[in-house]
Amino acid sequence: MTAPNEWVRVDCHLHTVASGDAVLTVEQLAAGARENGLDVVCVTDHNETAAAFAAAGRDLGVRIVAGEEIRTPDGDVIGLFLTERIPYVLPLAEVVARIRAQGGLVYVPHPFDLQRSSLGAVLPGLCERGDVDVIEVFNAKVADQALNDRAAALAAAYGLPGGAGSDAHDPAGVGAAYLEMPAFDGPGGFLAALPRATITGEYRPHAVRYPRRPR
């Protein structure tokens, strides 16, 4: 249980080596979180949950929320507070249904980033149907702040809370963005606390995965 009046720093979107395109180990993630004063990190590997589930069961000095960034034909969507992996070959509507069936939250990452698989084109309809819980309004890997602002405007238009994530794939990315919000227990408490959250973030690009060798 959380203490009354306690506040925490939460990064809603990070990746480990289990994602396949990241070089951040769970140990590095936890160390970076502690160094940057984070209390909660959401491990949201691409189409994979094994590392998140394993980390959630360890004492790493930081609370782990298990999530998954799931590829759908319409773009990527994140499930938070998951208990089971969701396959990435499914239609978006089924992925949303599976997240909700687990008691999880539907979190939409980098909705208008054209450099990645994003849900921007279908997001208004998704919001109108009540299929979105949180929209990521600050992603530290989005170079054009206008795209984050556009996400924030859409969230406000539909009365949805905003999330923030470093989207870290390497140690240098940890701590680039986070929410400061009242402490919470579980997905319901998280949603209830989000309207009071404040966002801290800065653009921080991914490190080069395969740097050129010196000649």
BELLIN-V557588 format. One line per field, one symbol per residue. ss: DSSP state (2 for helix, 1 for strand, 0 for the rest). phi: phi as a letter, one per 20 degrees, with the letter a starting at -180 (. if undefined). psi: psi as a letter, one per 40 degrees, with the letter a starting at -180 (. if undefined). A space follows every 10 residues. Layout:
BEGIN
ss=???
phi=???
psi=???
END
This chain:
BEGIN
ss=0000001111 1111002220 0000022222 2222200001 1110010002 2222220000 0011111111 1100111111 0000000000 0222222222 2000111100 0000000002 2222222200 0001111110 0000222222 2222222000 1111100100 2220001111 1100022222 2222000111 1000000000 00000
phi=.eefmfdcdc debccdgffn dccefgffff fffffemedc ceecfflbcg ffffffeded mbfddebbed fcfepecddd medbfdfeee fgfffgffff fenededdek fdffecfceg fdfgffffem ecdbdfebcf eefeffffff ffffgffdmd fddbbflfdb gfefnfbaed bffbcmffff ffeggefddc abfbfffffc fffff
psi=iiiieiiihh hegiiidedd eiehiddddd dddddefidh hhhgihfied ddddddeige eihhhhahhh hieeiiihhi fieiihieei iddddddddd deeiihhhig deheeihied deddddddef ehdhhhehhe ehdhdddddd dddddddefi iiihidfhei ddehediiih iiiihidddd ddddeeiihh iihhiiihdg iiii.
END
